[in-house]
Structures are given as structure tokens and as C-alpha cells.
């Protein structure tokens, strides 16, 4: 029986590829240490298989992207190599057959089909290396702290905004881990408070998916859809610090689309800059959805340190509330109500036989007669 052929699409940048994928496609990527964000995007595209020219797990740290794909039932052909990637014709058709991706013209590329057992071996080896990676990460963070300490003390020259943030709540949305659950858990808050919705790059698409329109989109403009950029939100391009020759690369895309945007020159990640913007514009409270703060998340993003994020959170202080885990708290609340109902039933089940025994015992009968006398006496005394 012939294998079902699927469209095969490739791109060295996974985030670019996911914008073109349709359900059933085979995604050919070149993504070492496949991160959770990329894996989540591939799962949402409902691809039939993933072929990675690079190793999904290099052993640098235990990245969970490949595990997410296997758990979603998506087979992964790993470490196919640069030559295989170049051989793939974008838009051709093929099917995964064991350790090979076979094309309609009879050619094929091969790699290692990841199995749960092989994945577990790779993850164990990566965990063994985590101490060394953590030491390297901590040293880099300390080294960057001296260069980026201006984030803590220096005034920030924020751009003029149409959107008013002064004395308002600002919800900053990043399309990071758990963002969908966090947004769902905040629906009541969104209705009651109506905060400013500040999206960081792809966070704009996350808001639109939740039927919410962002007020501001800030970022490098490399992972947000054209539709989101055209939704009417105020656009702010995150540029490198003033004097840096790299300028603001995101403006190229904005100008090509015929849109207008303001450039905000600042150091740090785009989500750090979004928090600084909200704080400097007088936000009363900053609620963060999907932001990155754990070691795994920073390693996923390929960052060698977290100085800017650490300093930004120090600067903002108690104004910042992380919404990660709100959905879990809601689940705990529902669980507590269930346990309360169970407790009531148990109490009822325990007391019912006790009451029954009391009613039919001699002492119980005496007590009931005494109550009857007391009620009649009290009723007659008041009438």
C-alpha cells in the first residue's frame, strides 16, 4: 500500500516556516535544541511530521521541545544534516518512512527517528550537563550586570504614545509558555479592569486568538503576523540603544507594509522594554502573561545571561505581577470546592445514623419530649 504523500516545506527559521504551514504538512527545519515555543507552534500547525537538519537536543541543556512533539503524536526525524536540508525542494511532496523522508520523485533523505527511549537517553545526558551550563549562565549574567546596570538607575527616554497608561493597569502579553491558560484565567479581570493591552511581538496574535485587540504592539516585529500589525494597534519598534549602528531593523518591515511606528531605543529584551515602558508611563499595575524568567526559558531563547531581565524586575518592583499559574490556581479553587462538597456529604453520612439512633433510644425519646414541652411553653408565653 502506497504511503500518503504530504506537502514538504522548509525554512531555516522555524518561526518563518510556521506562518506557511498547513495541517498535514511535513516541516523541515534547521533548529538545534528545539525549544518549547517552536514546538508549540509546530503542534498548533498540526504538521504530520518534523524533520530537523540539526540535532533536536545537542546536550547543552534538557530542552523539552522534542518531548512535546512526541507527546503530541508528531514523529521527529532528527539530525538529518545540512546536505539533506539543501536537498529538500520547498513545496515538494513526500512521506516519512522509518528513518527516511521519501519524496515523490524517488529520492530520500535520512536521519534518526526519535523514539521515546532514545529521547529519554538524550535528555538524561543533557541533565548531566546542566550544572556546567548553569555555572556558565550565572557567570555571564554577572558580567552583563555591569554593562546593563543603567537599566536600574538611568532615566528612560520613552516615546510619545497615543495610548494613556497613567494610573491604569497594563497587561503585557508575550507568546511564551502557558500564555493561553493564563489569558483564559484572566478573562474576569479583563472584563472588570479593562487594562491596556500591550503585546510583545507574537503576543499580538495571542490576543487576537483570544478575541482581544491589542492597544500597543512592541517588539522587533519578526514574529508577529501581518494581520496583527494591521489590526489598528499603536506600533512601537524596539531598537538597539542609541549610538548602536544596528539601529532598529524592525522598521524595515513596518515601512514595507506601509505602516507607521515609533522607535523605542533601549537595551534588554523586548519584553523587558515593554515593562520599562509601562512603568515609565505611570502604570499603576503591570500584569505579565507568558513572559520568560526561568533558566530553561532563557536557554530556549539562546540567551547567555539574564541581566536585563533581572534589573528590569528590580526597577519595577511591586508593580509587576506575573500571571503565570493563574489557571492552575483556578483549578485548585475548583478542587477545593469539590473537596468541600465531599466533606459535607461525609458529615451528613456520619451524622444521619447518629441522629437516627438518638431518636429511637430511650434518652432520645425523653429529649424529644422535653423539646416539645419547651416549645409549647415558649409559644403559649408569647401568646
Secondary structure, DSSP 8 states (H G I E B T S, - for coil): -----EEEEEESSHHHHHTT--TT-EEEE--SS--HHHHHHHHHTT-SEEEESS-S--SSS---HHHHHHHTT-EEEE---HHHHHH--TTEEEEEETTEEEETTS-EEE-EE--HHHHHHHHHHHHHTHHHHHHHHHHHHHHHHHHHTHHHHS-------SS--TTSEEEEEE--TTHHHHHHHTHHHHHHH--EEEEETTHHHHHHHTT---SEEEE-SSSS-HHHHTSS-EEEEEE--TT-TT--THHHHHHHTT---EEEE-SS-HHHHHHHHHHHTT-SEEEEES---SHHHHHHTT-S--HHHHHHHHHHGGGEEE-TTHHHHHHHHHHHHHHHHHHHHHHHHHHHHHHHHHHHSHHHHHHHHHHHHHHHHHHHHH-
